[in-house]
Amino acid sequence: MQAETNGKKVLDNAAAKIRKSGDVKAEFTATTFTGTSEQGSTSGTMLLQGKKFQLNTPEMITWYDGKQEWCYVPETEEVNLTIPTEKEMQAVNPYAFLSLYKKGYNITMRESSLRGEQTYEVHLIAQDARLSAQEIYVDVRRNDYLLLCIRVRQDKDWHRISIHSFQGGQKFQESDFTFPKEKYPNAELVDLR
């Protein structure tokens, strides 16, 4: 029970730090594994404003306005417009855990280290097999509660998002979270809503 209380407190502090940071720009690396075999990896930048975000990687740019998501693939000049599911959001948005951990998970915690930083490693296991995120590890820097890494298991796949830089206090516009048609005049829009 002590580990659960402490683990929840660590996540509460990490979530509070993110919320107090206002608009955030973060650099990340996202990697997908099946078992221990790496299936793919990419690095990029994320802009975050509440539930809205923009992900920018060499392979794809994603805009999410809190409801709709646009995914643009430069190689094909195609943009897919969808309304993503909760499961899809958890795989893409590293900050989806901000409210996720509060119910439906058993929580344990241990002190650890990651990339030379002293961390709290919080481990969440779903109490219900129907939850899309069955297992989650969250690595939080001990001295300031900065989120360093999140690993989420969905079915047999693991998604790891490593945060390399975190800059709060940014000022983003609403337009940063919607697809800018004028910037990509040749893009073919595929509406999958």
Phi and psi restraints in degrees (value plus and minus 20) as a CYANA .aco file:
   2 GLN   PHI     -80.3   -40.3
   2 GLN   PSI     -66.0   -26.0
   3 ALA   PHI     -83.0   -43.0
   3 ALA   PSI     -57.0   -17.0
   4 GLU   PHI     -86.4   -46.4
   4 GLU   PSI     -65.5   -25.5
   5 THR   PHI     -81.9   -41.9
   5 THR   PSI     -66.9   -26.9
   6 ASN   PHI     -85.8   -45.8
   6 ASN   PSI     -60.6   -20.6
   7 GLY   PHI     -83.4   -43.4
   7 GLY   PSI     -61.8   -21.8
   8 LYS   PHI     -84.7   -44.7
   8 LYS   PSI     -59.7   -19.7
   9 LYS   PHI     -82.5   -42.5
   9 LYS   PSI     -61.7   -21.7
  10 VAL   PHI     -81.5   -41.5
  10 VAL   PSI     -65.9   -25.9
  11 LEU   PHI     -86.2   -46.2
  11 LEU   PSI     -58.6   -18.6
  12 ASP   PHI     -77.8   -37.8
  12 ASP   PSI     -64.9   -24.9
  13 ASN   PHI     -86.5   -46.5
  13 ASN   PSI     -60.3   -20.3
  14 ALA   PHI     -85.7   -45.7
  14 ALA   PSI     -63.3   -23.3
  15 ALA   PHI     -84.2   -44.2
  15 ALA   PSI     -61.4   -21.4
  16 ALA   PHI     -83.1   -43.1
  16 ALA   PSI     -60.3   -20.3
  17 LYS   PHI     -81.1   -41.1
  17 LYS   PSI     -63.6   -23.6
  18 ILE   PHI     -85.0   -45.0
  18 ILE   PSI     -66.3   -26.3
  19 ARG   PHI     -81.8   -41.8
  19 ARG   PSI     -60.7   -20.7
  20 LYS   PHI     -90.4   -50.4
  20 LYS   PSI     -38.2     1.8
  21 SER   PHI     -96.8   -56.8
  21 SER   PSI     -29.3    10.7
  22 GLY   PHI      48.1    88.1
  22 GLY   PSI    -161.6  -121.6
  23 ASP   PHI     -88.5   -48.5
  23 ASP   PSI     115.6   155.6
  24 VAL   PHI    -145.0  -105.0
  24 VAL   PSI     120.5   160.5
  25 LYS   PHI    -137.0   -97.0
  25 LYS   PSI     108.6   148.6
  26 ALA   PHI    -155.1  -115.1
  26 ALA   PSI     124.9   164.9
  27 GLU   PHI    -122.4   -82.4
  27 GLU   PSI     119.2   159.2
  28 PHE   PHI    -164.6  -124.6
  28 PHE   PSI     145.3   185.3
  29 THR   PHI    -146.4  -106.4
  29 THR   PSI     107.8   147.8
  30 ALA   PHI    -132.5   -92.5
  30 ALA   PSI     110.4   150.4
  31 THR   PHI    -152.2  -112.2
  31 THR   PSI     119.0   159.0
  32 THR   PHI    -132.8   -92.8
  32 THR   PSI     117.4   157.4
  33 PHE   PHI    -147.0  -107.0
  33 PHE   PSI     126.3   166.3
  34 THR   PHI    -133.4   -93.4
  34 THR   PSI      93.3   133.3
  35 GLY   PHI      44.1    84.1
  35 GLY   PSI    -142.7  -102.7
  36 THR   PHI    -125.9   -85.9
  36 THR   PSI     -17.1    22.9
  37 SER   PHI    -107.5   -67.5
  37 SER   PSI     102.2   142.2
  38 GLU   PHI     -90.8   -50.8
  38 GLU   PSI     109.1   149.1
  39 GLN   PHI    -118.8   -78.8
  39 GLN   PSI     -43.4    -3.4
  40 GLY   PHI     152.9   192.9
  40 GLY   PSI     137.1   177.1
  41 SER   PHI    -169.7  -129.7
  41 SER   PSI     127.7   167.7
  42 THR   PHI    -170.2  -130.2
  42 THR   PSI     135.6   175.6
  43 SER   PHI    -140.8  -100.8
  43 SER   PSI     134.4   174.4
  44 GLY   PHI    -194.7  -154.7
  44 GLY   PSI    -183.8  -143.8
  45 THR   PHI    -143.9  -103.9
  45 THR   PSI     122.6   162.6
  46 MET   PHI    -142.8  -102.8
  46 MET   PSI     115.1   155.1
  47 LEU   PHI    -127.8   -87.8
  47 LEU   PSI     113.4   153.4
  48 LEU   PHI    -152.3  -112.3
  48 LEU   PSI     110.7   150.7
  49 GLN   PHI    -160.7  -120.7
  49 GLN   PSI      78.1   118.1
  50 GLY   PHI      41.3    81.3
  50 GLY   PSI    -143.5  -103.5
  51 LYS   PHI    -107.4   -67.4
  51 LYS   PSI     -26.9    13.1
  52 LYS   PHI    -107.8   -67.8
  52 LYS   PSI     127.7   167.7
  53 PHE   PHI    -174.6  -134.6
  53 PHE   PSI     143.8   183.8
  54 GLN   PHI    -153.6  -113.6
  54 GLN   PSI     108.4   148.4
  55 LEU   PHI    -133.1   -93.1
  55 LEU   PSI     110.7   150.7
  56 ASN   PHI    -147.5  -107.5
  56 ASN   PSI      92.8   132.8
  57 THR   PHI    -148.1  -108.1
  57 THR   PSI     146.3   186.3
  58 PRO   PHI     -79.7   -39.7
  58 PRO   PSI     -50.6   -10.6
  59 GLU   PHI    -105.1   -65.1
  59 GLU   PSI     -46.5    -6.5
  60 MET   PHI    -181.6  -141.6
  60 MET   PSI     130.2   170.2
  61 ILE   PHI    -140.2  -100.2
  61 ILE   PSI     110.2   150.2
  62 THR   PHI    -141.7  -101.7
  62 THR   PSI     112.6   152.6
  63 TRP   PHI    -138.1   -98.1
  63 TRP   PSI     115.5   155.5
  64 TYR   PHI    -154.9  -114.9
  64 TYR   PSI     100.4   140.4
  65 ASP   PHI    -116.4   -76.4
  65 ASP   PSI      -4.8    35.2
  66 GLY   PHI      80.6   120.6
  66 GLY   PSI     -34.2     5.8
  67 LYS   PHI    -158.3  -118.3
  67 LYS   PSI     -73.7   -33.7
  68 GLN   PHI    -123.1   -83.1
  68 GLN   PSI     130.6   170.6
  69 GLU   PHI    -147.3  -107.3
  69 GLU   PSI     112.9   152.9
  70 TRP   PHI    -133.0   -93.0
  70 TRP   PSI     107.1   147.1
  71 CYS   PHI    -138.9   -98.9
  71 CYS   PSI      93.3   133.3
  72 TYR   PHI    -124.8   -84.8
  72 TYR   PSI     108.1   148.1
  73 VAL   PHI    -129.7   -89.7
  73 VAL   PSI      87.9   127.9
  74 PRO   PHI     -77.5   -37.5
  74 PRO   PSI     -56.0   -16.0
  75 GLU   PHI     -80.6   -40.6
  75 GLU   PSI     -57.5   -17.5
  76 THR   PHI    -124.5   -84.5
  76 THR   PSI     -28.0    12.0
  77 GLU   PHI      34.0    74.0
  77 GLU   PSI      21.0    61.0
  78 GLU   PHI    -139.5   -99.5
  78 GLU   PSI     120.2   160.2
  79 VAL   PHI    -144.7  -104.7
  79 VAL   PSI     103.9   143.9
  80 ASN   PHI    -118.3   -78.3
  80 ASN   PSI     110.0   150.0
  81 LEU   PHI    -126.3   -86.3
  81 LEU   PSI     101.4   141.4
  82 THR   PHI    -158.2  -118.2
  82 THR   PSI     149.5   189.5
  83 ILE   PHI    -133.7   -93.7
  83 ILE   PSI      81.2   121.2
  84 PRO   PHI     -89.9   -49.9
  84 PRO   PSI     132.2   172.2
  85 THR   PHI    -101.3   -61.3
  85 THR   PSI     147.8   187.8
  86 GLU   PHI     -79.0   -39.0
  86 GLU   PSI     -61.8   -21.8
  87 LYS   PHI     -81.5   -41.5
  87 LYS   PSI     -63.6   -23.6
  88 GLU   PHI     -84.0   -44.0
  88 GLU   PSI     -58.6   -18.6
  89 MET   PHI     -85.0   -45.0
  89 MET   PSI     -59.6   -19.6
  90 GLN   PHI     -85.4   -45.4
  90 GLN   PSI     -51.2   -11.2
  91 ALA   PHI     -96.8   -56.8
  91 ALA   PSI     -43.0    -3.0
  92 VAL   PHI    -124.4   -84.4
  92 VAL   PSI     -59.3   -19.3
  93 ASN   PHI    -120.2   -80.2
  93 ASN   PSI      89.1   129.1
  94 PRO   PHI     -85.3   -45.3
  94 PRO   PSI     -34.9     5.1
  95 TYR   PHI    -117.9   -77.9
  95 TYR   PSI     -11.3    28.7
  96 ALA   PHI     -82.9   -42.9
  96 ALA   PSI     -41.8    -1.8
  97 PHE   PHI     -89.6   -49.6
  97 PHE   PSI     -31.3     8.7
  98 LEU   PHI     -72.8   -32.8
  98 LEU   PSI     -50.3   -10.3
  99 SER   PHI    -142.0  -102.0
  99 SER   PSI     -36.4     3.6
 100 LEU   PHI     -76.7   -36.7
 100 LEU   PSI     -63.2   -23.2
 101 TYR   PHI     -91.8   -51.8
 101 TYR   PSI     -32.9     7.1
 102 LYS   PHI     -90.8   -50.8
 102 LYS   PSI     -41.8    -1.8
 103 LYS   PHI    -170.5  -130.5
 103 LYS   PSI     127.1   167.1
 104 GLY   PHI      72.1   112.1
 104 GLY   PSI     -13.6    26.4
 105 TYR   PHI    -152.3  -112.3
 105 TYR   PSI     121.5   161.5
 106 ASN   PHI    -106.7   -66.7
 106 ASN   PSI     115.1   155.1
 107 ILE   PHI    -140.6  -100.6
 107 ILE   PSI     112.2   152.2
 108 THR   PHI    -148.8  -108.8
 108 THR   PSI     143.3   183.3
 109 MET   PHI    -167.9  -127.9
 109 MET   PSI     127.9   167.9
 110 ARG   PHI    -164.6  -124.6
 110 ARG   PSI     137.0   177.0
 111 GLU   PHI    -102.4   -62.4
 111 GLU   PSI     121.6   161.6
 112 SER   PHI    -171.4  -131.4
 112 SER   PSI    -185.5  -145.5
 113 SER   PHI    -165.7  -125.7
 113 SER   PSI     132.0   172.0
 114 LEU   PHI    -168.3  -128.3
 114 LEU   PSI     107.1   147.1
 115 ARG   PHI      29.5    69.5
 115 ARG   PSI      21.4    61.4
 116 GLY   PHI      59.6    99.6
 116 GLY   PSI     -16.8    23.2
 117 GLU   PHI    -124.8   -84.8
 117 GLU   PSI     122.0   162.0
 118 GLN   PHI     -96.3   -56.3
 118 GLN   PSI     108.1   148.1
 119 THR   PHI    -152.0  -112.0
 119 THR   PSI     144.1   184.1
 120 TYR   PHI    -122.4   -82.4
 120 TYR   PSI     107.7   147.7
 121 GLU   PHI    -124.9   -84.9
 121 GLU   PSI      91.2   131.2
 122 VAL   PHI    -120.9   -80.9
 122 VAL   PSI     108.7   148.7
 123 HIS   PHI    -134.3   -94.3
 123 HIS   PSI     104.7   144.7
 124 LEU   PHI    -135.6   -95.6
 124 LEU   PSI     113.5   153.5
 125 ILE   PHI    -144.2  -104.2
 125 ILE   PSI     108.8   148.8
 126 ALA   PHI     -82.5   -42.5
 126 ALA   PSI     118.3   158.3
 127 GLN   PHI    -103.7   -63.7
 127 GLN   PSI     -36.6     3.4
 128 ASP   PHI    -145.3  -105.3
 128 ASP   PSI     105.1   145.1
 129 ALA   PHI     -83.7   -43.7
 129 ALA   PSI     -34.5     5.5
 130 ARG   PHI    -103.4   -63.4
 130 ARG   PSI     -33.1     6.9
 131 LEU   PHI     -85.2   -45.2
 131 LEU   PSI     117.9   157.9
 132 SER   PHI     -88.2   -48.2
 132 SER   PSI     -56.7   -16.7
 133 ALA   PHI    -115.3   -75.3
 133 ALA   PSI      81.5   121.5
 134 GLN   PHI     -98.4   -58.4
 134 GLN   PSI     -51.2   -11.2
 135 GLU   PHI    -168.6  -128.6
 135 GLU   PSI     118.9   158.9
 136 ILE   PHI    -159.8  -119.8
 136 ILE   PSI     116.7   156.7
 137 TYR   PHI    -136.0   -96.0
 137 TYR   PSI     113.8   153.8
 138 VAL   PHI    -145.5  -105.5
 138 VAL   PSI     101.7   141.7
 139 ASP   PHI    -122.0   -82.0
 139 ASP   PSI     100.9   140.9
 140 VAL   PHI    -142.0  -102.0
 140 VAL   PSI     110.1   150.1
 141 ARG   PHI     -84.1   -44.1
 141 ARG   PSI     112.3   152.3
 142 ARG   PHI     -85.7   -45.7
 142 ARG   PSI     -60.8   -20.8
 143 ASN   PHI     -95.2   -55.2
 143 ASN   PSI     -40.8    -0.8
 144 ASP   PHI    -164.2  -124.2
 144 ASP   PSI     -13.0    27.0
 145 TYR   PHI      43.9    83.9
 145 TYR   PSI       6.4    46.4
 146 LEU   PHI     -95.7   -55.7
 146 LEU   PSI     112.7   152.7
 147 LEU   PHI     -92.1   -52.1
 147 LEU   PSI     104.7   144.7
 148 LEU   PHI    -127.8   -87.8
 148 LEU   PSI     -53.2   -13.2
 149 CYS   PHI    -180.5  -140.5
 149 CYS   PSI     124.8   164.8
 150 ILE   PHI    -151.8  -111.8
 150 ILE   PSI     112.4   152.4
 151 ARG   PHI    -142.3  -102.3
 151 ARG   PSI     105.4   145.4
 152 VAL   PHI    -144.4  -104.4
 152 VAL   PSI     110.4   150.4
 153 ARG   PHI    -122.7   -82.7
 153 ARG   PSI     105.1   145.1
 154 GLN   PHI    -145.5  -105.5
 154 GLN   PSI      95.9   135.9
 155 ASP   PHI      38.9    78.9
 155 ASP   PSI    -142.1  -102.1
 156 LYS   PHI    -119.3   -79.3
 156 LYS   PSI     -22.4    17.6
 157 ASP   PHI    -117.5   -77.5
 157 ASP   PSI     123.8   163.8
 158 TRP   PHI    -131.0   -91.0
 158 TRP   PSI     118.5   158.5
 159 HIS   PHI    -137.7   -97.7
 159 HIS   PSI     101.7   141.7
 160 ARG   PHI    -133.6   -93.6
 160 ARG   PSI     107.1   147.1
 161 ILE   PHI    -139.9   -99.9
 161 ILE   PSI      92.8   132.8
 162 SER   PHI    -119.2   -79.2
 162 SER   PSI     105.6   145.6
 163 ILE   PHI    -113.9   -73.9
 163 ILE   PSI     103.8   143.8
 164 HIS   PHI    -122.9   -82.9
 164 HIS   PSI     -47.3    -7.3
 165 SER   PHI    -167.9  -127.9
 165 SER   PSI     129.8   169.8
 166 PHE   PHI    -161.2  -121.2
 166 PHE   PSI      96.3   136.3
 167 GLN   PHI    -143.9  -103.9
 167 GLN   PSI      87.0   127.0
 168 GLY   PHI    -105.6   -65.6
 168 GLY   PSI     158.3   198.3
 169 GLY   PHI      51.7    91.7
 169 GLY   PSI      -0.2    39.8
 170 GLN   PHI     -98.4   -58.4
 170 GLN   PSI     145.3   185.3
 171 LYS   PHI    -146.0  -106.0
 171 LYS   PSI      84.4   124.4
 172 PHE   PHI    -125.6   -85.6
 172 PHE   PSI     137.4   177.4
 173 GLN   PHI    -120.4   -80.4
 173 GLN   PSI     139.5   179.5
 174 GLU   PHI     -74.6   -34.6
 174 GLU   PSI     -57.3   -17.3
 175 SER   PHI     -85.8   -45.8
 175 SER   PSI     -37.2     2.8
 176 ASP   PHI     -89.2   -49.2
 176 ASP   PSI     -32.2     7.8
 177 PHE   PHI    -137.4   -97.4
 177 PHE   PSI      -5.5    34.5
 178 THR   PHI    -150.0  -110.0
 178 THR   PSI     134.4   174.4
 179 PHE   PHI     -85.8   -45.8
 179 PHE   PSI     102.3   142.3
 180 PRO   PHI    -105.8   -65.8
 180 PRO   PSI      71.3   111.3
 181 LYS   PHI     -74.4   -34.4
 181 LYS   PSI     -59.3   -19.3
 182 GLU   PHI     -84.9   -44.9
 182 GLU   PSI     -45.4    -5.4
 183 LYS   PHI     -99.9   -59.9
 183 LYS   PSI     -42.4    -2.4
 184 TYR   PHI    -148.9  -108.9
 184 TYR   PSI      47.6    87.6
 185 PRO   PHI     -84.1   -44.1
 185 PRO   PSI     -42.9    -2.9
 186 ASN   PHI    -113.1   -73.1
 186 ASN   PSI     -20.6    19.4
 187 ALA   PHI     -89.9   -49.9
 187 ALA   PSI     116.3   156.3
 188 GLU   PHI    -113.7   -73.7
 188 GLU   PSI     100.3   140.3
 189 LEU   PHI    -105.8   -65.8
 189 LEU   PSI     104.9   144.9
 190 VAL   PHI    -133.6   -93.6
 190 VAL   PSI      89.4   129.4
 191 ASP   PHI    -107.7   -67.7
 191 ASP   PSI      88.7   128.7
 192 LEU   PHI    -127.8   -87.8
 192 LEU   PSI      -3.7    36.3
